[in-house]
Amino acid sequence: MPKIRTFGKIWRISLLICLLQVLFAGIPFAYASDISQLEGTINSEEKRLETIKRQIEYHQRQVMQTKKKEKSILNDLSQINQNITLLEQQIRLVSLKEEHTRLKIKETEEEIARTEKQIELTKNVFGERIVAIYKYGDVANFNLLFSAVNAHEAMTNSYLLSKIARQDQQIIKDLSQSAKKLQAARAELEYQKKTLQQQRADLEEKKRTLKAAEKQRENMLDSLSERKEAHTRAMRELQQAEKELQNKIKQLLERKRQLAAARNRAALTYKGGKLQWPVKGEIMSTFGMRVHPTFKTKTMHTGIDIDGREGDPVRAAESGEVLYAGWLRGYGQVIIIDHGSDLTTVYAHLSRIHVQEGQGVKVGQRIGSVGRTGVTTGPHLHFEVRVNGEARDPMRYLGR
C-alpha cells in the first residue's frame, strides 16, 4: 500500500504540472485587441498618406504643364501647404506607430513576466517529482507492477508508468522551450525600446519641420499683404484660379456624361429641396463682391466662408458622387460633389479628405475636415454651389 500511495503522489504531481501548462497557455495578452485595432488604423493612415502623395504629384504635374515659365505666387503657396499637409499626415502616422510600439512593449513585458512565472512554478512542482523519483526510483515502479492482483491491473499500471515517463520528457522539453522563449522575448523588448526611442526622435524632428513650414506660410501671407505689387499679382492669380475651378467642373461633368452614355448608365438627377449645412458655424464671408481678407482688394467671392475649428467634420450637403478630390491652387485641398442635373457643391481649404473620386456619398456623410490649406487667414470651410460650373449664392440652396 505505501508504494501505491507513493505512485499516487507522483501521478498527482504530474497532473498538476499538466494543469499549470494548460492554464498558462490559455492566458490572452491584455493588449492584443488594442494592438490589433491600432494596426488597422495604421494601415488605413498609411493608405491615406499614399493618396495624399498621389494627389500632390498630380497637382504638381498639372502646374508644370500649364505654368512652366511663369513664376506663380499661388503655386509657391500651394507647395508650402502641400508640404504642411504631408508633414501633418506623417506626424499622425508616426504617433500611431509610437503608440503601437508602446503597447507592444507592455505586451512583451507581460509575456516575460508570465513566462518567468510559468518556469518558476513548473520548476517547483517538477522539483517534487524529482525528489519522489530519487526517494523511490525504479523500485517503486517494480513493486507497483508486482503488487497487481491480476494481469489487467498489471497492464494498467504499466501504461500509467509509461505515461508518466513520457510526460516527464515533455516537461523537460517545455521548460527548455520556455527558457528560449523568454530569451527571445527579452531581446524583442530591447529592440522595441530602441524602436520607440527612434520613433520619438523622428516625431520631434517632424514637428520642428512642420513648425518651420507653418512659419514660412505665415511669412509669405504677411509679405503678400504688405507688398502691393505682390498682392495685386496674387489677386489676379486667384481670379484665374476661380476660372480654372469653373472650367474644371464643366470638363469633369462633360467627361462624366460621355462615360455614362458610353456605358449606357443613367445620369444623376438632383431631386430638389434644401441642401444640408456642411459644417456648423458662423458665416464669416457671404457670396458676392467683398474686400479680400488677405489682399485687401475688392473681388468677387464665389461662395460662403463658414467658421470652424481645425479638424471639424465637413459633411456632404446632399447625396451624390465625388467628382474631384485633391488640390487646386488658391483653394488648397478640395472636394467637388456632383448631385445631378449639373448641380455641384465645392468644399475647399480642407485639412483632410475622407473620400475618393467616383465614390458615392450620402447626405450628411463626413467627407473631409476643416482646415486652412490654400489662401486663408485661418481655419474655415469655403463652400460653393455651382450649376454647370457657374457659381450661385449658396444661401439660396441651404436650409435654415
Buried (B, 14 or more C-beta within 10 A) or exposed (E): EEBEEBBEBBBEBBEBBEEBBEEBEEEEBEBEEBBEEBBEBBEEBBEBBEBBEEBBEEBBEBBEEEBEEEEBBBBBBBBBBBBBBBBBBBBBBBBBBBBBBBBBBBBBBBBBEBBEEBBEBBEEBBEBBEEBBEEBEEEBBEBBBEBBEEEEEBEEBBEBBEEBEEBBEEBEEBBEEBEEBBEEBBEBBEEBEEBBEEBBEBBEEBBEBBEEBBEBBEEBBEEBBEEEEBBEBBBBBBEBBBEBBBEBBBEBBEEBEEEEEEEEEEEBEBEEEEBBBBBEBEBBBBBEEBEBBBBEBEBEBBBBBBBBEBEBBBBBBBBBBBBBBBBBBBBBBBBBBBBBBBBBBBBBBBBBBBBEBEBEBEBBBEBBBBBBBBBBEEBBBBBBBBBEBEBBBBEEBBEE
